[in-house]
Amino acid sequence: MRSIWNGAISFGLVSIPIKLVNATESHSISFRQVHTEDNGRIRYRKFCELEDREVTQSEIGKGYEDADGTIVPITDEDLSHLPIPTARTIEIVAFVPADRIDPLQMDAAYYLAASGAPAAKPYTLLREALKRSHKVAIAKYALRGRERLGMLRVVGDAIAMHGLLWPDEVRAPEGVAPDTDVTVRDKELDLADALMATLGEVDLQDLHDEYREALEEVIAAKATGETLPQTPEPAPGGKVLDLMAALEKSVRAAKESRGEGAEITPLPDRRPPPTTERTPPKKETTAKTSSTAKTSSAGKTSAAGKVSSTAKPSATKTSATKPSGAKASAVKSSSAKASDAKASDAKATAKRAVAKKSAAKQTPAKKAASSRKRSA
């Protein structure tokens, strides 16, 4: 990889010669400006205003325009002698935990490559120190005409540097959050958690630029004269009137896309249990006491007929209620005994009838013999 800056890392009294290499690259498709009538290229030519002629890139340098329009030329040699220590040095000023860095400050990323064999030992020392401390290094460096802030961290076996915006370059999020008071219910949060759990994690290596792929298809179709691919129908939009229904539909769609069942498994309730006071059961002593008092007072002040009349409804109610438990079994046993007694009586009656019939069939001789036996 081609280096874009050469210098050194200043680590206390340790100096590590390094080369700065871009850590990222752009895969976006670029277009040329063309004349719409004949597709001719539109080019920008650089002219010198004083000589009124086109100049080459080698003839172009830097200059600062003063307030009165005067141009002050600045050469690369002038920039290399800036009166700051970071002109050609990445000066480490502190070591802090990684979570101290606000991601909003992140800018371009670079790799720091060791420049030559003498840089291998101090480079490895700094890398291992960063690993063991679980910290990142905050540094200052000069690049492209201004001093910048950077963060050094370990990536694999290399040291990477992220350009950081200065703290005063990050704007505060004033007026961004909604200014309307909104209440989010626990059930809505539970469904949001279920949707997050269903979507799960993703391997960033599986993500790719679908816009660039679609653009390549369009360019290929135009080049070969084929029919352009059709744009898919956009998802139906509109206002979300029922947030709960939208969340439930999202969870089902996410599960179906992953080949899972569409049923929504309720998450455990994370709310604290409500503190409810148990009310003691009502006592029935009041009704019993009043009925007892009425009965006793009626027995003392009125005749026995009144007492018996008050007892009749209870007797009627008792007889009307269904027997339960031992009473039911006793009733069954008594009915069984009555049926057995009836059966035995029927058998005895049948025996007597048979005896009478047999006695009627005896002959006069047998009767005389039997009478002689009885007289003897």
Protein Blocks (a to p, Z undefined) as FASTA:
>chain_A
ZZfbdcdddehjaccddddddfbdcfbdcdddddfklopacddddddfklopacdfklpc
cddddfkopacdddfklmmmccbfklmpccdfbdcdfklpcfklpccddddddedjklmm
mmmmmmmmmmmnopacdddddeehiacddddddehjaccddddddfklpccfehkaccbd
cdddfklmmmmmmmmmmnopadfklpccfklmmmmmmmmmmmnopacddddddddedddf
blmlmmmmmmmmmmmmnopafbdcddddfbdcddddddddddfklmmmmmmmmmmmmmmm
mcfklmmmmmmmmmmmmmmpccehjlmmmmmmmmmmmmmmmmmmmmmmmmmmmmmmmmmm
pcfklmmmmmmmmmZZ
